[in-house]
Amino acid sequence: MAMTTDAPTRPGAAVDDARRAVASVRRRSRRRLVVALGVGGALALVFAVIALSSGAASLAPDRVLATLLGQGDRTEQLVVFTLRLPRILAALFVGAAFGLAGAIFQAVLRNPLASPDILGVSTGASLGAVWALLGLGLTGAVVSGFALAGGLAVAAIIWATAWRRGLHGIRFVLVGVGLAYVCASLIAWLLARAEIRQAQSALLWTVGSVSDVRGDALVLLIIGVLVGCLLTAVFAQGLSVLGLGDDHAISLGIRTNLRRGILLLVAVLLIAVATSVAGPIAFVALIAPAIARRLVDDGSAALTASVMTGAVLTLGADVLGQFALPQFTAPVGIVTGLIGAPYLLWLLARTERKSRA
């Protein structure tokens, strides 16, 4: 009677299957990222064309293209290059900075509610600018410098207060939320004691707008965002491992506290630079990473997608604020606030349901 035996398993077959599965997941993630970046780029282009074409001095899209290629007359060049293109670039780079910073905060602290504007970094930058304007009577680029210093100072206070033999995400969030309320109260006090004209000049730093970002401020913004993206690319290699917990990260040779500190410092610099030229633009740092993670859907921090999502969100909100309602304009910070507040309520309700489940 013939005896049958199972075919011998080839050594390493299970390992090869696992490698193929991982490679398949990575290919799918890359495809989703490419599609997301392509769609985001197309949306940004559509918003840019609308912003360049619309307004009091409307231009046809073909005239916009001709002007960008150097064939427009003086009036068209003034409208495109001096008035409208700097605003578009400012919206894109400010949104990219907020989106990337929010993704870093949420990934490092492992909390979807960990956003720089909620944690007080943006509010600290606003406080620095408002204090320079209303408290010291300063103007010009010095105000942006005070905004930068205010954001960094608040981040340093949060770090020093939350540090207890390591950085703990929950303590960092709680301290940041408390400092955000303190900074907001100080801003309200400065506005209340100021004259009406002085208070009006400080409103930019409480709402957020990209309408006047041009010249040296725009150059500073672009350089700061590019440097922040470069530093993130260098130090974010172990970011997905940090999401698995300190024990796993340490076992793989990653110095968790040092890596967290560097990444959070980069995120704070991004927020401080963006806020120092455009003011606090609400909820972009909270919403953009959440949308990006859903688009990519690979379990990572989705940093690249967050950059694109933040840029498109900010530019789209600015276009809506300019042209959605006839004879009415709203700063981009108002529009993002109207979009982000319902999302925050939904996210809080969703987080509570998950905790109960």
Buried (B, 14 or more C-beta within 10 A) or exposed (E): EEEEEEEEEEEEEEEEEEEEEEEEEEEEBEEBBEEBBEEBEEBBEBBBBBBBBBBEEEBEEEBBBBBBEEEBEEEBBBBBEEBBBBBBBBBBBBBBBBBBBBBBBBBBBEBBBBBBBBBBBBBBBBBBBBBBBBBEEBEEEEBBBBBBBBBBBBBEBBBEBBBEEEBEBEBBBBBBBBBBEBBBEBBEEBBEEBEEEBBEBBBBBBBBBBBBBBEEBBEBBBEBBEBBBEBBEEBBEBBBBBBEEBEEBEEEEBEBEEBBBBBBBBBBBBBBBBBBBBBBBBBBBBBBBBBBBEBBBBEBBBBBBBBBBBBBBBBBBBBBBBBEEEEEEBBBBBBBBBBBEEBBEEBEEEEEEEEEE
